[in-house]
């Protein structure tokens, strides 16, 4: 590891120790002793000097230093610090007492110090939580399980009566589906557990009918049961599933029942088939295949085998899990004998060796931390115990603090902390290293005494779910406090650019609107309480950019001037709060979308009062789900995109729809002049699967309604600068949204021309484009921005759909949280990108430069001066990126969307397991990336460039001008007296002074 890398990891300061004001003033008696240690005060420059001292003039020769040599050389080379301090550092490095140290030994020690320091910092960080929120579930009975589908970024909840809830990444309920067994549809048939089989895109559901059903998520049907496992001796009440990330064929489904049995099915060819289909089975692949438990025990299915034990002796198995690092199945009961059993798999993998733990009064739950090698148990005796899995005699630690039975425990693995929840609704967070309670979370949980509790912590997203019977509560972690500049006090929801005033307008969830000068970043005014306390979800400017329209969750749109005076209030939500996603201001109408299947329309010529009611949209209802966005192409083409992925094309003049576009189908809508438009029955999401009007289907005979949001259209843009698309057959409409895809459409031929995966494994995205449609900017929920060159993309029609992405200009992360809004504008001939985020910040950056400015930062910028440097050769830069930075693998470039129910991603999960985020894993070597940065930044920010004039004419030659050749003058210039005669002089009256006129 190079010195620069190690030093950057350790310390970003570059000033030497005694001269640094931070170091001189930063050490106080209250600070930790470690901050005063020499190794924690060395800067980047110091490490560079130390490395040079260890460098040998001869190649491949290592310099070793004794203690005296090290003390003497370091005081001379570094220039600060005492010999005693360097002697102490030497003793820490030479722990083996070899009598010498090398540069490798020193850097290894420094990296170890860094790691330990980071681990200590993590374990002592106390998370901050948002207010407790109860999710709007539709479950009538007890919620049995909450799981997260990594592939599609969806949550699933299931309740006792068999109702499955499908939740989006934003925790909005998308769909509820009944799960029933064909064997019996009795009132007493309950669902007991649910697990996700991620590697094969299935879920398994256990029933009280002593059967386990396997449902295929990739089925074209709404919900298809593929396998049904029957004949179990006891009712399974808990399940767990594990698969090998390196070999997804290897997986284990373990479950425990009410008779005390722990059973597991070990699959060896899961990607091919979970169970073998008998020769006599029906050829229909969609038909349910019934499997008897006795068949599995007898070994009829060669692709799996059974593991089981009965050590719990009739006690209900409350929890079971298989852990790969232990290669053991862990199970627990509430009994005080054989309370927790570890069933170790022997070398043959088909037999188990048992280890049992006897815990007083039993336990409700447990969790295992593989890095710490600890099992935490939730004791009925109010204790949380920590166990070494190889020591059964006594726990290695006991956490005291609960005054009631502990009913749930779960590790916060990254921070080495532990959650515990007790029967009296007290939630605690423990520091495992010190075995201390560092946080007691008191929330207004339901007051019911008798409740069934479910506890699930989604560590990756910082979400803690706690269920109380049929209620589901959410505790979400706040973003880590950082020194990042905040533009707003609360999450920013929308950002606009006023090209007339050269101002940026932003809004937030606290109903505040702020105005900023884009040239300096200075805030010039702010309107508070625009809609009371209701969130402002979107904004728009009128055609002249003299009026601001704000849409709020209170169901109103307000029209403001820039002095803060509200001229009109448009009543959008007739019955109260609604979710307004976009306001589209046209010449004669204002269109509003967001929560209905119909378009809400206002006509400004009728604005004769302060409160304005919406008018009827003549085209009626054509969407099957909520309309999320809209775009307009003069003179009369209107496009609207909905949650289910459909794009409807309208004639804005007649307000009639004529075509429906979808990634999987296209439909032609017949004229509705002779039919009455369908009335919207009620607000809220509808899932009707019937077309709204007479229609003929283009390309397919049936179509599937996507109610999971995988194709949700979040943004639509017409490429208005492409004038000859009707003749060339290229793309003139861009859409983006669910699953991170961007799609290019030809609205003249009603055809999908191209789609590419812009952000993988991240869920829905948003986008924006410039007026000349040269660049496309996309943003995701993790704060990443990508800039694509689409100037030459999809200019002509092609027979096959294009799946290769356009050229990627930049990929960077200006925000720490979800990007909520994007805007592209032009200033001084340069394209700027303005982005807002839920991290409360608004950023602006150039398309090509690396500089990022944040509105609200203490030091104002002068963006025009910063952008007056010579422009980059974009084409050259793009070619360099393509040569030096391989952005996607061949598989990612050729990804096609799959038709499925809950998943809209590649069936090959290995792509995502290798590349969890292409934003991070870009296959860029550090040296290549670093050299590329230096090449591009030196051109802009090198000392020589900065010192030179930034004038517009700096590139012009200022050498002496060449003399012009003599020209023959015309005769009328050489002899004017021959061609012009003098006019007689006329008497011209003298003008009188102004004083004279005043006197008159």
N, C-alpha and C positions, 0 to 999 in steps of 0.2 A: 504494500500500500504506500502510495507516495506521501510525501510530507504535506503537500497542499491538501490532499483529501482528509488526512487525519486531523490537520489543524482546523479545517473548515467544520468538521464534525464536532470538534472540541470547543472552539471559540471563534466567533466571528469578529472579534475586536482585533485591530491591527496596530494599536498603539503600544509601545513598550510599557512594562509594569510601572515603575515609579513615576513616569511622566504622564500616565493616564489619569485624568481627573475622575473617571468612573471608579478606578481601582483605589485611588487615594481617599475618595469620599464614601465609597460604597460599603466599606467594611465597618460594621458597628458591632456593639457587644451583643445585640439581639440576634445577629445572623449566625447561621450554622458555622461550626468550626471549619468545615470542609471548604468553605469559600476562601479561607485565608491560606489554604495549602498552596504550595508553589505550583503544583501540576494543574490546579484550577485557575491559575492566573496567567499562564503562558498564552501568548497570542499567536496569530498566524505567522506574523513576522518573526517571532521568537523561534518557532519551530523550523522555519526556513533556515535561520542561522544555525540551529542545532544540527539540522540535517547536513548542512555544508561542512560542519566540523567533523562529521563522521564519514564524509566522502573521501575516498582514496584517489590519488592521481592515477594509480594503476587500475586497469579494468579488472573486474571480478575479484577484487581484494577487499576484505572486510576489515574495518578499523575497530579495534577493541580498546576500551579505556578502563584503567583501574580507577579506584575510588579517588585517589589524589589527582590523577590526570583529569578525571571528569569534573571535579570541583574547580580546578584551576582553569580549565578550558572554557567551562560554561560561564564563569564570572567574566572572563575576557570577551567571549563571543557574544553572549546575550546582552551584557552591559548593565544588568541590574540583578539584584538578589545576592544573598550572602553565601559564602562557602558552606556554612552549616546547613542552609536550606537545600543546596544541591547535594550535600552529603546525605541528607535524609531521603531525598528523592532517589539517590543511587541505592540506598539500602532497601527501598521498596521494590526497585526493579530487580536487583540481584538477590532474589529471595532464596535461590539455591546456593548462594555463597560461592559462586564460581571464581570470584576475584576480578571479574571484568564484565562489562556490558557492551552491547552493540546497538546499532540503530534499530534493528528488528526487535530486540528485547525491549527497548524503550517504547517503541510505538505499540507493541503488544500490551504493555502495561497501561499505557494511556487509553487504549481502546477498552480495556477491561474496566478501568475507572469510569469511563463514559457510560458503559453499559450498566454498571451498578448504580451510578448516579441517576440514570434514566429510570431504572426499575424502582428506586426509592421514591423518585418524584411521582411516578405513576401510582404507587400504592398509597401515597398520602393525599392524592387529589380527591377531594370530595365533590361528587357531581351535583350540579344544580338542576332542579326539576321545574318543569312548567306546571301549571295548575292541573289538578286531576280532571280528566275528561271522561265522560261516559259515552261510549259509541252507540249509535242508533241501530241496535241489533233488532232482528225480527224473530229471534228464538223465543219459544214459549216455555221450553223446559230447560233443564240445567245444561250449561255449555260443558262439553266433555273434553274438547281439545282445541288448541290453537296452534297452527303450524304455518311455516313460511315456505313458499315455493321459490327457490333461488333463481331458477331458470326464467321465470316470468315475472318476478317481483310481485307476487300476489300472496295475500294472507288467506287462509282457510279457517273457518270456525265451524264446528259441528256440535249439535245439541242432542239431547237424549231422544227426542222424538224423530230424529233423522233428518233435520233441516240443515243443509250445508250452506254457509255464507261465504261468498267470494268477495274479497276486499281488494281494492287497488292499492298501489304504493302510497297514495295520499290518504289511505284509511277511509275511503268512501265506499259504502256498500254498493257493489256492482250488480250482484245477482244472488238470489236465494233459490236453491234447488232441493227438492225432496229426495232423500236416499232411502229406499225401501227394499226389502228382500222379497223376491217373488214367492218364496215358500209360504210365508204368512204375512198378512197385512193386518195384524191384530193390534189393538191398543197397547198391549203389554210388550210389544216388540221394541226394544230400546237399542240404541247405538251406545256402545261402551267405550270405543277408542278409535283413533284415526292416525295413520302415519303416511308420510310421503315417500314413494319409491322414486327418488329423483333421477337415478340413472336409467330408468326404463319409462319415465313419464307416466307413472301410475300412482294411485293412492289405494290404500287398503283400509277397509272399514270393518270393525268387529261388532257383532250383534249378540243380543241375549239368546238368539235362536241357535247358539253354539256353531256359528259359521263366520267365516271371514270372506268378504267380497273384495275383488280387485277391479278397480275402475280405470279405464284407459283415458288419459287426458288428451290424447291425440285423435280420439275418435271424431268423425264428422257428425255423429249424432250428438244430442245435447249432453247425455251422460250415459256411457256404455259400460255395463258390467262384463268384463272379459273372462274372469275366473271366479268360481264360487267354491270355497273350501268348506266341506261339510263333514259331519260325523265326529266332531270334537267331543271328548268325554266331559269337559267342563266349559262353562261360559268364559271366554277370554275377556278380561276387564282392563288389561293394559298391554300396550304393544310398543315395539321399538324397531327401527330399521337402520342398518348400516351397510355401506358399500365401499369397496376399495377404490379410492380415487385414481390409483395407478392401473388397476385392472377392474373395470366396472362390471365384468362378468361375475366377480366374486362379491357376494352380498349375503346378509343374514337378517331374517325376519324373526324376532324373538317376541314371545307373548307369555303372559301368566294368567291363570284362571282362578276360579273360586274354590277349586279343590286343592290348591297348593302346588299344582304342577307348573313347572317352568319348561317351556318347549321352544324350540328354535328350528327354523327351516334354513339350511345353508344352501344357497344357490351357487352353482358353478358355471352356468352359462346364461346369466340373466339377460344379457343383451340379445341373445337369440330367442330364448323363450324361458319363462319361469317354470312352466310345467310342460310335459310332453303331451301332445294332442293324440289321443288314441285313433287308430285307423278307422274305427267305426263312427268317429265324430262327424258332425255335420261340416260340410265344406265351407259354409258361410263363416267368414272370419269374424263377423260382428256378433255371431251367436255366442251365448254364454256357455263356457265349458265348466262342467261340474266335476269336482275332484273330491274323492273321499279320503279322509284322514288315514284310514287303514291302508289305502294304496301307497301313501307316502311311507308309512311304517314298514311296509313289506318291501320297499325298494323298487317299486314298479317304474318310478320316474328317475331315470339315470342322471338327469341334470340337477338333482338336489338330493339331500339326505337330512335326516332328522336327528336333533340333539334334545335330550330331555332329562329332567331329574325331579324327584318328589320330596326333597329334603324339608320342605315347609310343612309337610304333614297336615294337610287339610285347612291351613290358614289361607285367607285370601291374599293373593300376591298383589300388592298395591302398586309396585313399580318394577320395571325390568328394563335393562339396557345391555347392549353388547359394546365392550370397549376394546378397540383394536390394539392399543398399546399394551394392555394387560393380556389380550387374547382370552378374555373371560366374559361370561354373562353374569351381570350383577342383578340381584333381585332382593326385594325386601317385603316384610309383613309387619303387622302391628303386634306380633307376639314377642314375648321376651326370650324365647328360645328359637335358635336359628333365625334370628331377626333379619340378618342380612347374609346372603350366601353368594360367594364368588365361585362360579363353576368354570374352572380353567379348562381350555381345550388342550388335549394332549397331542402328541406329535402326529398321530393318525388323523387328527382333526374330527374324528367321529365319536370320541369318548370324552367324558368330562370328569375332572377331579375336583371335589368340593372342599371349600373352606367356609366355615360358618362363624358368624359373629353373634354373640348373645348380648343384647342391649336391654337394659332394664326398662320395662314398660313398653318396649317396642318403638318403632319410628314410623312417621308418616311418609317420608320421602328422603332421597339422597341425591348427591351429585358428585362427579369425579373430575378432578383437575389433573390432566396428564402431566403437565410440566412440573407441578408441585408434588405429584404422586400422592394426592390426598383425596380421601372420600369424606364429604361432609354429610352428616345425618341430621334430620329434623326430628328431634326427640319428643315423645309424648310427655316426658318429664320436664319440659320447658328448656332443655339444654340443646345446644348445637355442638356436636362432637366432631372432631377431626381425626380420621383414622388412616394409618398406614395400611395398605391392602395386604401386606405380608405379616402384620402384627395383630393378632386377634385378642390378645390379653387385655389391653386397655387402650384408650384413645391417646394420640399424641398431643391433643389439645382440647380444651373444653371452653366454649364461649358462653358466658353467663350474661343475662340481661333481660331475657323474656320472662314475663310473669304468667304466661299461659302456654299451652301446648304449641310447639312449632309445627306448622303444617306444610311448609315449603322451604326449600333451600336451592340456590343456584349460584354458581361461581360467575363473577365478573372476570373472565379468564385473563384478559389483557392486563388488567391492573392488579391481578392477584388479590381481589377482594371477593366478598361473599354476601349475597342477599339472603335474608331469612324473614319469613312472615309467620306470625303467630295467630292463634285462634281469636285473640282479642283485637285483631286488625292492626297490629303494630308491625311496621316494616323497618328492619334494621340493615345497615351496611357495615361489614366488619373488615378490618385490616388483618389479613391472615398472618402476616409476619409478626406483628405485635399482639395479635389475638385480642384486639380492642374494638369496641363499637365506635365507629367514627361518624355515624349518622343515624338519627332516628327520624323517620319520615312519618309525619302525622298528617293524614288527609281525611277528608269527610267521606269515609267509606260508608256503605249502607249499614243501618243500625240493627238489622236482623240478627238474631242470636243463632238461629239454625241455618247454616248455609254450606253449600258445597263450593270449595274454592279451587280455582285453577290458576297456576302461576307460570308465566312464560316471559323470559327476558330475551329480546332480540338485541344482542350485543352490537351487531354491526350497525344498527340504526338507532341505538340508544332508546329503545322503546320497551317499557315494562307493562305487560298485560296481566291484570288480575281479575278473575271472574268471580261473581257472587251469584250463584244459581244461574239465572238467565241474563244477568247484567254483565257487561264487559267494560271494565275501567282501564284507562290508559294513563300511564305516567311517562311523559317524554322528557328526555334529558335536554337541557339547554346546551347550546354550543359552548365549547370551552371558552372561557374568558381570555381574550387576547388583546394585544395592543393595537389591533387593527382599527383604522379610522372608521367611524360610523357616519354615514350621511344622514340617516334618520334614527330616531330613537327606537322605532319599531320596524318590522320587516317591510321592505319596499315591494310594492305590488306592480307598479307600472312606471314607465319612463317614456317621455316624448321629446322631440326636438322641434323648436320653433325657429324655422329658417329666416323669418323676417326679423325677429328680435335677437337671433343668435343666442337663444336661451334653452336650457334643459329643464323640463318640468317633470317632477316626480311625485308619487303618492305612496302612502303606506297604509297598513292595516289599522292605524290609529286615526284615520280620517284627516290626515294632514297632507297638504299640497305645498311643495317647495319649488322655488324658481332659482336657477343657477346660471351664471354667465359661463358659457362653454370655453371662452378664451382664457379665463383665469381660475375658474372653479369657485368663484365667490358666490355665496348665497345672497340674493338681493331682496327676497321677500318670502313670506310663508303664510299660508292660510291654515288655520287650525279649526277642528270641529266642523269640517265642511258638511258632513252627514252625521253630526252628533258623534256617537262613539262607534258607528258602523264602519266596517272596512270599505275602503275604496278599491274595487277590484280591477277597474280598467278606466282609461281616459281616451279622449280623442280631441282633435282640433278641427274647426270648421275649415272650409276651402280657403278663406282669406287669412287664416291663422290669427284671428282677432278674438275668437271665443273658445273657451275651454269647456268640454263636456266631461263630467265625472260620473261614473256608474258605481253604485254602492250595493252592498248586501241588504240594505234596508228597502230595496225595491224601487229606488228612484234614480233618475238621471238629472243632474243639475247643469244648467248652462251659465257660465260665469264670464265676466270680462276680467281683464288682468289687473283691475283695481280691487277685486274681491267682491264685486256686486253680483248677486245671483239674479238673472233675468227670468228664468223659467225653471220649473220643476216638472219633469216628465214622469208620470206614474206608470212604471213598468209592471211591477208585481201587484196585481189586483187584490191579492189576499195576503200581502205581507212580504216577508223576506224572500229574495230570490238570489240566484247566483248569476250575475251578469258577466259574461266572458269577453264580449267585444261590442263596441259601438262603431258602426260604419256610417259616416256622414257623406251622403251623395248630394246631387244638385237639388233634387226636389223631395228627398226623403231622408229620414234618419232610421237606420235599421239596427235592431238590438237582438243579440243572441246570447245563449248561455244556459238556460234551464228548461226550455220548452222544445217541443218538436216542431213548433211553428215559429215563423219570423214575426217579431214585434215591430210595428212600423209607426212612425210619427211623420207628419207632413208639415214642414215649417210654415207654409202659407196659411195654415190654420192656427198659428200661434198668436191668438188674440187675448189670451189670459195668462195668468201666472202659472196655474196648475193645468197641465195638459194631459189628457187621456189618450191612450193608444188607439189606433184605428185598425181596421181589418185589412189583413194581407190577402189579396184576391186569390193567390195561388193555394191557399189552405195549407194542409199538412201533407208533406211528402217524405219527411224523415221518419225513421223508426225509433230514433233515440234523440237525446238532447243535441241541439245545434251548438257547437262550440266556437265556430269562427266563420268568417265570410270574407270574400274579396270581390272587387268589381273591376271589369275591363270595359272601358268605353267602346262603343256607345251604349250597349245595353246588356252585356253579359254579366250575370251575377252568379257566383259560386258559393255554396255553403257546405261546411264540413261538420259531421256529427260524431258522436262518441262511438258509434258502431263501425266507423270507417267509411261510410258512404259520403260521396260528394255529389250534391245535386246542382245541376246547371239550370239557371232561370233566365227568362227574358225579363229584364227589369222594367221594361215599358209596360208589358201586359201583365207582369207579375205571375206568369205561368211557368211551371217547370217543364223541361223537355227531355233531360237525360239524367241518369244516375251512374256515377263512376265508383268503382270499388276495386281493390287489388285483385279480387277473385272473380269479378263479373262486371258487366255493364248492362244497363237497362234503358230502353227507350220508353218515355212516358208519352201517351197519346194526348191529343188536345182535350182540354177540360171545359171547352166553351159550352158544351151541352150537358155537362154534369155539375152538380152542386159541390163546391169545395167541402171537404170533410171538416167538421168542427172539432176543435180540440176538446176532449171530454174533461180533462182536468190537468192541473199542473203536475209536474213530477215526471219521472222517467217511466216510459212505457216500453213494453217488450213485445208488441204485436209482431207477428211473423207474416202478416198478410200485406200485400201491396196496397197503397192508398188509392190507386186509380188504375184504369185499364192500362196495360203495359205489355210490351213485347220484349223478350230477353235477347240480348246480343251475345252470342258465343256460348252461353250455357242455358240449360233449361230450368235449373233451380238455383236458388241462392241461399246462403247461410248468414243469418244475422249474428254479428259479433257483438255480444253484450259484455265482453270482458275487457274491452278497451285496448286490446293489443294493436288494433288498427286505428285507434282514436285519432281524429284529425284535429290537432291542436292549433295549427297555423296554416293559412293559405295565402299564396302570393301569385299574382299574375305577372309574367315577365313582359311588361308593357313595351320595353325597348326593342323586342323582337317583332319587327313590322311585317316580315314576309313569311310568317310561319304557315299561313294558310296554303301557300304555294309549295314551300319546302317540306312541310310535314313534320317540323320539329316540335319541341315542347314549349308550351306557353303558360303552364300552370305548375306550381310547386306546392307540395303538401308535406307535412311532417307530423310526428306525434308518437303514438304508441310503439313500444319496442325499439325505439331509436332509429327508425327508418326514415329516409327522405325519398319522395317519389316525384317523378316528372311526368306530366300528362300532356297529351295533345287534345285540346277541347274541341278542335274542329273535326278530327277523326274519332273522337271519343275513345282514346286508347292510352293505356299505360306504357310509356316508352322506356322508363328506367327507374330503378330503385336501388339504393345502396344503404348499407348499415353505417350510419354516421357515428353512433355511440352504442357500443355493445353492452348488454347486461345491465343497462342503466334505467330502463323504463322509458317514459315519454320524454320528448325533447321539444324545444321551441326553436324558431329561426327568424331571420330577417334578411333582406337583400337591399342592395343600393338601387338608386333610380335607373342606372344604366345596366343593371342586372349582370354586372361582371363578377360580383362576389356574393357568396351565400355564407351567412354566419349561423352556426347552430350552438345551442347551449343545453346543458343537462342538469339533473338534480344534484350533482356533486360539485357544481360550480365551474365545470370545464367549458371552455369555448373552443370552437374549431372554425377556421375560415377556409372556405373552398373557392377555387376559381371555376366558375361555371360559364365563362364567356363563350367557350367553344363546346360546351357540354350539351348534347341532345339538340343540336341545331337541325339535324335531318332525321327523317323517319327511318326506322330499321325494322326488319321482319321479326327479329328476336328481341326480347326485353334485355336492356343493358343492366348488368349488375355490378360493373366496375365503377368505383367511386371516382369523382373528378379529382383534380389535383388539390392536395391539401397544402395550404399556405402556412398556417400556424395552428398549433394545438397548445393551449396554455390554460392555467387555472387562476383567473383573477378573483374568484370568490370562494368562500368556504362553505357555502350552502347553495340551495336550489337557485338557479337563475330564473327570475320571474318575468323579465321583459328584456327585449333587445331592440335597438334602433340603430340604423346606419344613416349617416349624414355626411355632407361634404363641406369642408371649411378650407379656404385658401388652396383649393385644388387638390386637397388630400382627403381620402375617405377615413372617417372615424367610426368607431363602434362604441356605442353607449349601452351598458348593461346594468341591470339592477338585480338585486338578490335578496333572499330572505335573511342574509347575514347583515342586513341594514345598511349596505353600502351600494354606491353607484360608481361605476368605473368608466373611464373613457380611454381608448387606445387607438393607435393608428393600425391600419390593416397590416402593414409590413414591419413597423418598428416594434421594439421590445418594451418601450416605456408604457407604463400604466399609471394613470392619475386617478385619485379617489376624491370625489366631491366631499368637501368637509375637512380636508387635511389642512393643517395649520399654515403651511407655506403655499401660497397661490402660485400657479404656473402661468406661463405665457405661451399658450399652445401654438400660436402662429409663428413665434420665433423658433420654437422647438421643431416645427414642421417645415421651416424654410431651408433646412439642409437639403443637399441634392437627393433627388428621388432614387430609389433603388431600381435596378433593372429587374422587374418582377419576373419576367420570363426566365432570366438567368437564375434568379433565386429559386424559382420553382423547380428548374432542372436539377439544381444542386440538392434540393430537398429529396427529390426522387432518387438521386444517385447515392446520397449519403445516409438517408434515413428511410429504411424500408418500413412503411407504415403498417401495412396489413399483410398477413399471410395469404397464400393463394386461396385457401379455403374461405377466408373472410371476404376476399374480393368477389368471390363467386357465390356468396350466400343467397339463397332464395327463401322467401317466407314460406312456411309450411302451413297447411290447413289443419288447424287443431282447435281443441275446445278451450283449454285454459292457457296453452302455450303457443307462442308465435315465434319460435326460434328454431335454430338448426337442431335436428334430431341428434346430431353428434355432440354430446355434452363435453367431449374431450377438448373441443375448441375453447370452451369457456373455462375449463379447469386449468388449461395451460395459460390462457390469457384472461384472467379475471377482469382486467380493464385495459383496453388497448391504449388508453390515455397514459398509463404508467408503463406498460410493457410494449414499447415501440421498437424493440429489438435494436436499440441504439447503444453502441459501445460508448463508454464514458469519454474516451479520448476523441472519438469522432464527433461526438456531440459538443465537447468542449472546444475543439478546433473550429467547428462550424460557428459557434457563438462568437469566438474571437474574430473570425473573418468578417462576420456581418457587423459586429458592434464596432470594430476598429474603423470601419469605413465611415461610421457616423460620429463616433465619440472620441476618435483619436485626437491627441493634443494639437497636431498640426491643423486638422480640419476645424477645430473649434476656434483657433486663433485667427483663421482667415475670415475675410468678410463674408457675410451671409447674404449679400446683395443678390437681387434677381439677375443682374448682368455680370456676375462674377465669371461666368464661363465664356464671355465674349472676348475676342482678341482686341487689345488696345494698342497695337503697333501703329506706326505712321501710315496714313492713308496714301494710296497711290494717286498720282496726278492724273486728272482727266484729260483726255485728248482734246485738241482745239476743235471747236465746232464752227462751221460757216454760218455767220449771222445772216438772217434774212435782210433784204434790201430796205424794208420799211423801218428797220432798226438802224441801219447805217445812214440813211438819208430820210429822216422823218419829215423834213420840210417839203419834200416832193409829194408826200402822201397825205399830210395833215395840214389843214389851214387853220389859222388862229380865229377863234370866235370873238366877236366884238364884246368888250366888257360891258356888263349891265350894272346899273346902280343897285346895289344890294342894301336894303334898309337895315339900319343898325338895331340890334335887339336892345331893348331897355332892361335896365337892371331889375333884379327882383325887388329892390326897394321901391322902384317906381310903381311896379304892379301892386305892391302892398298898399302904396298911398292911394292908388285908384280904388 
